[in-house]
Amino acid sequence: MRKCLRCGSDMKEDCALKIEGSGNAIILSTDTGDSSIFHGKIGKPKVAICPFCGEVSFYTDELKKL
């Protein structure tokens, strides 16, 4: 369970980020300038939200890809 960095409450995990009006996606990558697109792709970020103060935190479960 993730704890909120601001207030210490339990955060709601496994939320998603949706950008309305856009076909673009946010992808985590270790790409540091390689010419191939999405080289080192880790995956899509997940979001945790604090139900008490509204803090939003991005994270990934794909730590083995780092």
C-alpha positions in Angstrom: 0.0 0.0 0.0 1.4 3.4 -1.0 1.4 6.1 1.6 0.8 9.7 0.6 3.9 11.8 0.9 1.9 14.9 2.0 -0.4 13.5 4.6 0.6 9.9 5.2 -2.8 8.4 4.3 -3.3 5.2 2.3 -3.5 6.0 -1.4 -5.8 4.5 -4.0 -3.5 2.6 -6.4 -3.8 1.2 -9.9 -5.4 4.3 -11.3 -4.7 5.3 -14.9 -3.8 8.6 -16.6 -6.1 9.6 -19.4 -5.5 12.7 -21.6 -8.7 13.8 -23.0 -8.9 15.0 -26.6 -5.6 13.4 -27.5 -4.6 10.1 -29.2 -1.2 10.3 -27.5 -0.1 8.0 -24.7 2.5 8.5 -22.0 5.1 5.7 -22.0 8.0 5.3 -19.6 11.3 4.7 -21.3 15.0 4.5 -20.4 15.7 6.0 -23.9 18.4 8.7 -23.6 18.6 9.7 -27.2 18.9 6.4 -29.1 17.5 6.8 -32.6 15.0 3.9 -32.3 11.6 5.0 -31.0 10.7 3.8 -27.5 14.0 2.0 -27.2 14.1 0.8 -23.6 10.4 0.9 -23.2 9.3 0.2 -19.6 5.6 0.6 -19.9 2.7 2.9 -19.1 2.8 4.7 -15.8 0.3 3.9 -13.1 -1.3 6.5 -10.8 -2.0 6.5 -7.1 -4.3 9.2 -5.7 -4.8 10.2 -2.1 -8.5 10.3 -1.2 -7.9 12.8 1.6 -5.6 15.6 0.2 -5.7 14.9 -3.5 -2.0 14.2 -4.0 -1.2 12.4 -7.2 1.7 10.0 -7.6 3.0 8.3 -10.7 4.7 4.9 -10.4 5.5 1.7 -12.3 5.4 -2.0 -11.4 8.0 -2.8 -14.1 11.1 -2.4 -11.9 12.8 -5.4 -13.6 13.0 -3.4 -16.8 15.0 -0.5 -15.3 
